[in-house]
Amino acid sequence: MANAVVVLNAGSSSIKFSLFVEQGKTLEPRIRGQVEGLYTGARFVAKAVDGEVKAETSWPAGVKMGHAGALDHLIEYLRSELKRDRLIGIGHRVVHGGSVYTQPVRVDSEVLKALEIFVPLAPLHQPHNLAPIRRALERVPELPQVACFDTSFHRTQPEVAQLFALPFDLWKAGVKRYGFHGLSYQFIASELPEVAPAAAMGKTIVLHLGNGASMCAMEAGRSIASTMGFTAVEGLPMGTRCGSLDPGVILYLIDQLGMTTREVEKLIYNRSGLLGVSGISSDMRTLLASDDPQAGMAIDLFVYRAGREIGSLTAALGGLDAVVFTAGIGQNSPIVRSRICHSAAWLGLEIDETANNANRTCISTPSSPVSVWVIPTDEEIIIARHTRQLIQSSKEMKK
């Protein structure tokens, strides 16, 4: 009988899950899947790592299963799947841990209550991240749950990198640059020693480019600076998020256009970014396939902002040895990678277009002063490792 860990990543209308089982000292993925359409007409699918469908269920349109119902279904499915193995815990991706939670933590009712304080800082993510935790505490209170935070990795940044030029009382109240996508960056940092040892020890910029997009400057695998700050809306333009915005624009929208704070929130989180500029789609693949000038403008802005941020983060690092692309766009779009690298050619990036178009791991030329890499991210395995380690450490302390 082997130990198993389940990882949950809950969004507004879906819960993605991954099941990992111990094989010796490592955790190996066995099943991945999701319950989607939680508030319209739910569909559950579970697949083995080779893509074979292990289970599939659909509910009628209009059935609002919600996060609670989805977790109930997942629990029953996992119980049937794990007859020969022992489920030791559930690991959760939680976007915001604030200044309090700088490491993964086992969640009880008190910790859950504390994490709810950060909902206003990540309104698109935090409420949904916490929903399955709350339900699991009700349904399986004996099963350990561990929260792993997207903000934790960035707590190694110097204080000045986390500071806003606001009255210091606000800093003490928690108004600071937190940074996000930390679980993705931590995975890349863990992979670099094997893939690119020089980059692992040097000054590296990682571009996590997906529907949510950010960049992180790392030195010897530690976060030095990042493009996201107080919330996950700052920095690069994203699928539907605007990225960095002059705060005077917000005041103008409220004072002159009469928008409410909730309307502004919906604008900057849901109606902006690639979708807002293009008027077509938030999906980079759709925009790249379009000949509409607005689609081209959205792509141009995305590339331009990424190029500017590479310069900014290089300044924070005091030099640059390597660049890493990851996440959906970063891993799968040679065109976007090429354009960003060409915009940063002044820093010494020389891209091998053949290698780039073939999605190879190293896409820079042998003579490039700055190496360029493509490394698929895996936030789930990082969460699974943290969960197992924390649970096993707790057991050792009780002996």
Legacy VTK file of the C-alpha trace (Angstrom):
# vtk DataFile Version 3.0
C-alpha trace
ASCII
DATASET POLYDATA
POINTS 399 float
0.000 0.000 0.000
1.491 3.335 -1.110
0.817 6.842 0.137
-1.107 9.159 -2.186
-1.645 12.910 -2.334
-4.391 14.796 -4.164
-3.763 18.312 -5.447
-6.700 20.659 -6.065
-6.662 23.885 -8.058
-10.076 25.500 -7.798
-11.231 28.286 -10.107
-14.484 30.186 -10.455
-16.267 27.445 -12.424
-14.018 24.399 -12.194
-11.868 22.286 -9.909
-8.793 20.706 -11.467
-7.247 17.782 -9.634
-4.152 15.615 -9.816
-3.535 12.355 -7.992
0.075 11.504 -7.089
1.219 8.170 -5.658
4.532 7.431 -3.960
7.004 5.291 -5.853
10.019 4.934 -3.627
11.076 8.440 -2.606
9.322 10.187 -5.489
5.732 11.153 -6.227
4.449 10.054 -9.615
1.264 11.357 -11.273
-1.416 8.723 -11.760
-4.577 10.613 -12.719
-5.416 14.186 -13.714
-8.816 15.661 -14.393
-11.376 18.260 -13.537
-14.981 19.055 -12.785
-15.994 22.011 -14.973
-19.195 23.974 -15.514
-19.912 24.024 -11.778
-22.742 26.532 -12.106
-24.158 25.684 -15.540
-24.040 22.001 -16.406
-21.194 20.128 -14.787
-18.898 17.633 -16.501
-16.356 15.413 -14.772
-13.453 13.730 -16.515
-10.458 11.842 -15.149
-7.560 10.700 -17.314
-4.497 8.550 -16.767
-1.114 10.115 -17.525
-1.139 8.483 -20.969
-4.417 10.252 -21.802
-6.713 7.250 -21.326
-10.110 8.317 -19.976
-10.608 6.609 -16.617
-13.977 8.112 -15.722
-16.434 10.570 -17.200
-19.762 11.960 -15.980
-22.048 14.770 -17.102
-24.949 16.508 -15.412
-27.913 18.189 -17.148
-27.600 21.796 -18.258
-28.783 24.127 -15.546
-27.680 21.863 -12.697
-25.620 24.021 -10.350
-23.282 21.584 -8.670
-21.084 24.299 -7.140
-17.728 23.770 -5.500
-19.225 21.771 -2.636
-20.966 19.292 -4.928
-17.885 18.987 -7.116
-15.689 18.164 -4.120
-18.231 15.600 -2.889
-18.077 13.862 -6.277
-14.269 13.956 -6.287
-14.067 12.435 -2.812
-16.265 9.504 -3.804
-14.324 8.968 -7.038
-10.964 9.026 -5.261
-12.182 6.576 -2.631
-13.062 4.113 -5.387
-9.770 4.719 -7.187
-7.545 4.366 -4.110
-8.653 1.000 -2.763
-5.052 -0.244 -2.746
-3.378 2.986 -1.654
-3.648 5.379 1.265
-4.685 9.001 0.761
-2.598 10.959 3.286
-3.681 14.500 2.406
-4.989 17.134 0.027
-2.803 19.943 -1.239
-4.423 23.171 -2.417
-3.184 25.998 -4.575
-4.046 29.209 -2.726
-3.095 32.422 -4.470
-2.589 34.724 -1.482
-0.865 34.073 1.828
-0.123 37.704 2.605
2.846 38.476 4.851
1.720 35.907 7.397
2.022 32.667 5.436
5.456 32.478 3.868
5.514 28.664 3.769
2.913 25.934 3.111
0.620 25.452 6.087
-1.780 22.793 7.325
-5.281 24.269 7.249
-7.797 24.141 10.058
-10.807 26.351 10.677
-8.671 29.117 12.193
-6.204 29.191 9.296
-9.111 29.173 6.830
-10.609 32.175 8.605
-7.269 33.993 8.400
-6.941 33.258 4.668
-10.360 34.773 4.010
-8.884 38.151 4.975
-6.919 38.125 1.712
-9.989 37.722 -0.539
-10.019 41.448 -1.486
-6.389 41.127 -2.643
-7.181 38.291 -5.071
-10.927 38.448 -5.758
-10.750 36.290 -8.901
-8.942 33.464 -7.159
-8.947 33.397 -3.355
-12.690 32.742 -2.743
-12.643 29.786 -5.134
-9.327 28.442 -3.787
-10.845 28.343 -0.305
-14.234 26.834 -1.222
-13.082 23.173 -1.504
-10.980 23.541 1.659
-14.055 24.604 3.570
-16.077 21.680 2.202
-13.329 19.142 2.912
-13.097 20.319 6.516
-16.786 19.466 6.792
-16.745 16.161 4.891
-13.362 14.646 5.818
-12.074 16.583 8.846
-9.616 13.797 9.671
-7.811 14.183 6.332
-4.924 16.693 6.472
-5.168 19.649 4.097
-2.235 21.819 3.118
-2.394 25.276 1.523
0.483 26.235 -0.788
0.737 29.898 -1.714
1.595 31.687 -4.947
2.979 34.577 -2.896
5.452 32.628 -0.723
8.278 32.279 -3.256
8.660 36.054 -3.492
9.282 36.666 0.200
13.017 36.455 -0.512
12.822 39.781 -2.361
14.623 42.684 -0.680
12.338 44.985 1.250
12.818 47.826 -1.219
11.446 45.617 -4.033
8.258 45.067 -2.026
7.764 48.713 -1.093
5.279 51.224 -2.506
6.006 54.954 -2.188
3.057 55.401 0.166
2.903 56.406 3.846
4.738 53.753 5.829
1.693 53.033 7.991
0.150 51.419 4.905
3.199 49.158 4.530
2.738 48.034 8.130
-0.939 47.416 7.331
0.060 45.025 4.535
-0.010 47.250 1.454
3.070 45.951 -0.343
4.207 44.128 -3.474
3.532 40.425 -2.883
4.128 38.868 -6.319
2.309 35.804 -7.669
2.773 32.635 -9.763
5.288 31.629 -7.106
4.520 27.910 -7.346
5.370 27.998 -11.049
8.589 29.905 -10.414
9.540 27.505 -7.641
9.142 24.577 -10.025
11.354 26.264 -12.624
13.951 26.995 -9.942
13.892 23.311 -8.952
14.377 22.188 -12.577
17.152 24.577 -13.602
20.005 22.783 -11.783
19.408 19.732 -14.004
18.414 21.519 -17.223
20.685 24.570 -17.142
23.124 24.623 -14.190
24.652 27.972 -15.156
21.210 29.585 -15.283
20.343 28.021 -11.923
23.290 29.737 -10.273
23.115 32.961 -12.268
20.815 35.876 -12.986
17.701 34.559 -14.720
14.380 36.056 -15.818
11.448 33.631 -15.998
8.436 34.564 -18.118
5.252 32.815 -16.961
3.061 33.651 -19.949
-0.479 32.302 -19.937
-3.977 33.658 -19.436
-2.410 35.101 -16.317
1.051 36.450 -17.088
3.963 37.656 -15.013
7.752 37.690 -14.929
10.224 37.018 -12.139
13.886 37.963 -11.740
15.760 35.181 -9.961
19.339 35.066 -8.712
20.635 31.627 -7.735
17.044 30.376 -7.710
15.698 33.080 -5.369
13.119 35.725 -6.270
14.644 39.202 -6.492
11.818 41.114 -8.211
8.564 40.411 -10.048
6.100 42.214 -12.293
3.010 41.465 -10.180
2.589 43.365 -6.945
-0.233 43.955 -4.454
-2.710 42.011 -6.584
-2.519 39.662 -9.557
-3.644 42.436 -11.926
-0.350 44.385 -12.059
2.413 43.986 -14.616
1.968 42.497 -18.074
-1.289 42.657 -20.037
-3.001 39.283 -19.628
-5.905 37.401 -21.122
-8.559 39.625 -19.535
-6.540 41.625 -16.975
-5.149 45.041 -17.880
-1.756 44.815 -16.210
-0.045 47.959 -14.905
-2.298 51.001 -15.046
-1.875 54.617 -13.969
-4.018 54.868 -10.800
-5.260 58.193 -12.131
-7.202 56.214 -14.734
-9.129 54.511 -11.922
-9.960 57.883 -10.363
-11.096 59.188 -13.746
-13.362 56.184 -14.320
-15.007 56.724 -10.942
-15.163 60.521 -10.800
-15.807 61.409 -14.454
-17.502 58.339 -15.927
-19.475 57.465 -12.805
-18.328 53.846 -12.595
-18.710 52.035 -9.287
-15.786 50.228 -7.671
-17.334 46.876 -8.636
-17.679 48.022 -12.255
-14.032 49.099 -12.273
-13.040 45.765 -10.758
-14.861 43.890 -13.507
-13.267 46.135 -16.143
-9.658 45.643 -15.042
-9.993 41.931 -14.237
-12.475 40.605 -16.802
-12.808 42.993 -19.766
-9.267 44.211 -20.410
-5.937 42.704 -21.502
-5.836 40.837 -24.801
-9.630 40.655 -24.853
-10.106 44.344 -24.224
-7.564 45.600 -26.770
-8.497 43.132 -29.501
-12.244 43.079 -28.926
-12.024 39.500 -30.188
-10.582 37.031 -27.696
-8.427 36.556 -24.616
-6.754 33.539 -26.259
-3.384 34.266 -27.864
-3.891 31.411 -30.344
-7.053 33.021 -31.672
-5.357 36.395 -32.002
-2.333 34.952 -33.810
-4.675 33.284 -36.322
-6.630 36.504 -36.939
-5.880 39.161 -39.575
-7.896 41.778 -37.681
-5.727 44.868 -36.961
-6.995 44.982 -33.375
-5.745 41.431 -32.806
-2.343 42.526 -34.074
-2.402 45.538 -31.763
-3.119 43.328 -28.734
-0.189 41.051 -29.606
2.082 44.046 -30.210
1.227 45.447 -26.777
1.835 42.090 -25.080
5.275 41.744 -26.717
6.173 45.390 -26.073
5.347 45.177 -22.381
7.268 41.915 -21.982
10.304 43.480 -23.665
10.159 46.508 -21.364
9.868 44.333 -18.275
12.908 42.281 -19.309
14.885 45.524 -19.259
13.457 46.500 -15.881
14.132 43.126 -14.277
17.642 43.005 -15.731
18.299 46.305 -13.964
16.994 44.815 -10.702
19.354 41.849 -11.153
22.320 43.934 -12.227
22.853 41.755 -15.293
21.350 38.829 -17.163
22.573 35.284 -17.812
19.440 33.431 -18.921
15.774 33.747 -19.893
13.183 31.003 -19.371
9.757 30.808 -21.019
7.001 28.786 -19.353
3.174 28.390 -19.057
0.681 28.147 -21.934
1.912 30.913 -24.232
5.527 30.670 -23.131
5.695 26.924 -23.732
3.670 26.749 -26.937
4.034 29.935 -28.967
7.289 30.173 -30.968
6.087 33.407 -32.588
5.588 35.208 -29.282
8.887 33.869 -27.904
10.750 34.983 -31.022
9.280 38.477 -30.972
10.041 38.978 -27.277
13.617 37.735 -27.718
14.183 40.039 -30.685
12.898 42.972 -28.629
15.565 42.119 -26.035
18.382 41.459 -28.505
20.192 44.525 -27.125
20.773 42.518 -23.933
22.533 39.741 -25.830
19.667 37.347 -26.625
20.375 35.468 -29.864
17.609 33.027 -30.726
17.964 29.920 -32.888
14.756 30.080 -34.920
14.955 26.397 -35.920
15.221 25.321 -32.299
12.511 27.782 -31.290
10.060 26.574 -33.942
10.714 22.979 -32.853
9.955 23.876 -29.206
13.319 22.566 -28.038
14.434 23.095 -24.459
17.302 25.436 -25.399
16.354 27.909 -28.130
19.349 30.265 -28.058
22.350 30.034 -30.382
25.565 28.499 -28.990
27.225 31.931 -29.135
24.391 33.816 -27.417
25.675 35.723 -24.346
22.279 35.108 -22.745
20.888 31.562 -22.926
17.170 31.094 -23.622
15.149 28.097 -22.451
11.642 26.641 -22.725
10.655 24.633 -19.639
7.067 23.408 -19.073
5.885 24.300 -15.600
4.241 21.909 -13.127
2.725 23.666 -10.142
0.877 20.511 -9.098
4.008 18.470 -8.331
5.355 21.330 -6.211
2.109 21.353 -4.198
2.168 17.551 -3.875
5.765 17.599 -2.586
5.003 20.329 -0.059
1.906 18.473 1.120
3.700 15.174 1.651
6.658 16.834 3.361
4.505 18.848 5.766
2.333 15.864 6.688
5.334 13.587 7.209
7.113 16.259 9.274
4.037 16.605 11.481
3.966 12.837 12.047
7.657 12.787 12.948
7.157 15.591 15.476
4.384 13.626 17.174
6.553 10.539 17.690
LINES 1 400
399 0 1 2 3 4 5 6 7 8 9 10 11 12 13 14 15 16 17 18 19 20 21 22 23 24 25 26 27 28 29 30 31 32 33 34 35 36 37 38 39 40 41 42 43 44 45 46 47 48 49 50 51 52 53 54 55 56 57 58 59 60 61 62 63 64 65 66 67 68 69 70 71 72 73 74 75 76 77 78 79 80 81 82 83 84 85 86 87 88 89 90 91 92 93 94 95 96 97 98 99 100 101 102 103 104 105 106 107 108 109 110 111 112 113 114 115 116 117 118 119 120 121 122 123 124 125 126 127 128 129 130 131 132 133 134 135 136 137 138 139 140 141 142 143 144 145 146 147 148 149 150 151 152 153 154 155 156 157 158 159 160 161 162 163 164 165 166 167 168 169 170 171 172 173 174 175 176 177 178 179 180 181 182 183 184 185 186 187 188 189 190 191 192 193 194 195 196 197 198 199 200 201 202 203 204 205 206 207 208 209 210 211 212 213 214 215 216 217 218 219 220 221 222 223 224 225 226 227 228 229 230 231 232 233 234 235 236 237 238 239 240 241 242 243 244 245 246 247 248 249 250 251 252 253 254 255 256 257 258 259 260 261 262 263 264 265 266 267 268 269 270 271 272 273 274 275 276 277 278 279 280 281 282 283 284 285 286 287 288 289 290 291 292 293 294 295 296 297 298 299 300 301 302 303 304 305 306 307 308 309 310 311 312 313 314 315 316 317 318 319 320 321 322 323 324 325 326 327 328 329 330 331 332 333 334 335 336 337 338 339 340 341 342 343 344 345 346 347 348 349 350 351 352 353 354 355 356 357 358 359 360 361 362 363 364 365 366 367 368 369 370 371 372 373 374 375 376 377 378 379 380 381 382 383 384 385 386 387 388 389 390 391 392 393 394 395 396 397 398
